[in-house]
Amino acid sequence: MRVLFWYCDRFDWTPAIKTLDDVSKAEPSENKNTVVAFVHIEPRDVDAGSSAETKLVKNAKWLARKWDVTKVILHSFTHLGEEKADPDKAQALLDRAQKRLENADYSVVQTPYGYFLDLSIEAPGHPLARVYKEF
């Protein structure tokens, strides 16, 4: 798994192009003061016993604490590596990570899965506003 975390003063999206046939209709969203995880899930990440999901959750919580926020956005972003996990298994991993974060009292949303999105991002110029991790 490869994750590019951003702290964003603002992170908004509008669905642009649907890339998977069997996903539901997506709506635009506006978000303020949030940690955004651009997540690239690889085939080995979805295997039983993989630590990638736990590391994703722990790192998202760490960065949210650093910025004193409770909102996390999980964004499937299959552009950080060559190998890509099966879409259904990748979505299931993101769903599990969302549930774990919610159980820890974080407000969590996912960007619409199976879409290219028009993004509007405002992020401060700070060393902890962009953090890359590879698990």
Buried (B, 14 or more C-beta within 10 A) or exposed (E): BBBBBBBBEEBBBBBEEEEEEEBEEBEEBEBEBBBBBBBBBBEEBBEEEBEBBEBBBBBBBBBBEBBEBBBBBBBBBBEBEEEBBEBEBBBBBBEBBBEBBEEBEBBBBBBBBBBEBEBBEEBEEEEEBBBEBEB
